[in-house]
Amino acid sequence: MCGIVGYAGTAPAQDASSSTGQRALEVLVEGLRRLEYRGYDSAGIAVVGANGIEMRKKSGKLVNLLEELSSNPVSAASTGIGHTRWATHGGPTDANAHPHVVDGGALAVIHNGIIENYSPLKADLVASGHTFLSATDTEVAATLLAEVFRGLPEDGAGSSEGAYAGIGGRLAQAMQLVAQQLEGAFTLVATHAEEPGVVVAARRNSPLVVGLGDGENFLGSDVSGFIDYTRRAVELGQNQVVTITADQVEITDFFGVPAEGREYLVDWDAAAAKKDGFASFMEKEINDQPDAVAQTLLGRNDGAGNLTLDELRIDPAVLKTINKIIVLACGTSAYAGQVAKYAIEHWCRIPTEVELSHEFRYRDPIVDERTLIVSISQSGETMDTLMAVRYAREQGAKTVSICNTNGSTIPRESDAVLYTHAGPEIAVASTKAFLAQITATYLLGLYLAQLRGNLFQGQIKDILAELAKTPAKIATVIANSGQIRDLARSMSETRTVLFLGRHVGYPVAMEGALKLKELAYIHAEGFAAGELKHGPIALIEEGQPVIVVVPSPRGRDSLHAKVVSNIQEVRARGAMTIVIAEEGDESVREHAEHVFYIPETSTLLAPLLATVPLQIFALELATAKGYDVDQPRNLAKSVTVE
Ligand code: M6R
């Protein structure tokens, strides 16, 4: 939530990379363009040039800020900060937009997170004569930072060295002192007119990475904030302050003690985060899915049925003693976990629970050293999941993170990580990450089965061989999606859609409903088809669209027959039935208004195919309604507050 970008480069006069001296502005705007998926309630920038701080901000999407910048340009500058907001404290207004400029116009601050003790801090500041222009907690932190900055001697006299140590000077020291006082989760970034060329940031439980350039350095909520300029990134730890100038990066803790960050090379480039000619990122990411699954499988088995999960740095002896698995995740990632439960229990015979991360630690869960926690998160920054993982570790559990974002917090705070290699997912609605997550959990399940001897090598080899065929089958589903697209477009007036599924089809049904809710703002519910007669069937009336995910007739035959009965039951009460079934399953035709076929596969792998038409259905229906499928209302890609 909220996208942050910071930049320190060369002084405009020597700025060879930009004829206009607007390099800082260019970098900030490009960074915000790429980070806009994190929030789009407002956008703003502040640059530090010869005229001191110049700030522009506007409520609404980035385009509003760009219009403002073209009618009211800023001067050439070498340093700056930028912010795209998902509103927490205070509505999405111009006044509440970031940056917040204080200290008589000399200090600009942006923030992601929630400062929990902002109220007493604000009361103290009001008592000492400060006034506030916004309803945000950020302005409180900014005002406090200004006050602490002004309270420090300009030359650092009185500090242990008699002058400010390091490159950050007074601003860095003030930031450390303020960070010590703040409670909650925050990334705060500041730049001050009296220290031009310097950007200082503090981070606790909120994302921030550093980008290393040549004669310029960057800050971003994630690497997409600077991926156009560099792939060299540095991870920061919790409770750290970082200062960047054009040619230096300095990291300390909140008490000024020097710290190190881990440098890494981002394994994708700017082109991977472009639309590639597709109308939306979501459409592109749906089309990326064959690759996302293939890349996630790549290099993780030796071809003979032996899994080689080298990144899984938990002692195999420990994994052999595990007697319970708890999957922790939110939203789409939690549905991937629900799919995984069926496979892991079937293959490994280890009891597996799936829990929404935000519910987990409040129910006094039974967790000990024999519990394996598997967290699933595309972003690796979801605060609910991070907190649940921390809690589980405190109880002695081993934690594995299934994550799509290198360098993010959850994998760093876990005992082991299994990366999904889906590439950057920009659309707020998750698609390719979901399929990659299912794939990764299956690899984990097979690895545990191999380690614990639950499956023979030949069985594992067969499953892996079938998984390897999945990317081509997903591509077939996408290529044959014309019919479901036409249907979706014809249903733009629909008010409510029900989804039914059984076994692994149940989480798929819930995922289909979630996609429709978040993209088309249509009421949609996913039910276990067996639950129908226990209540939900009362919702069925003439013309009610019901989408049913039908299991393979070749697999669990009894399930197939039961789902077909469920279709008949809703149809008898007037439902308009839309069925996702396996190629060749003619038995469903007579019970359905519309049938969409997916290629044959085993029961457990079917979610990798059956989800795709549901994604496309939601995308097309939302597009027909004229909605922005990449940036649905009220949402943000990365939920970094609890
Ligand atoms: O980054 P994460 O996977 O932890 O995110 C979890 C959910 O917030 C996310 O899946 C959300 O439900 C998506 N908008 C679904 O499309």
Boltz pocket constraint, residues with backbone or C-beta under 6 A from the ligand:
constraints:
  - pocket:
      binder: B
      contacts: [[A, 330], [A, 331], [A, 332], [A, 333], [A, 334], [A, 376], [A, 377], [A, 378], [A, 379], [A, 380], [A, 381], [A, 382], [A, 385], [A, 428], [A, 429], [A, 430], [A, 431], [A, 518], [A, 635], [A, 636], [A, 637], [A, 638], [A, 639]]
      max_distance: 6.0
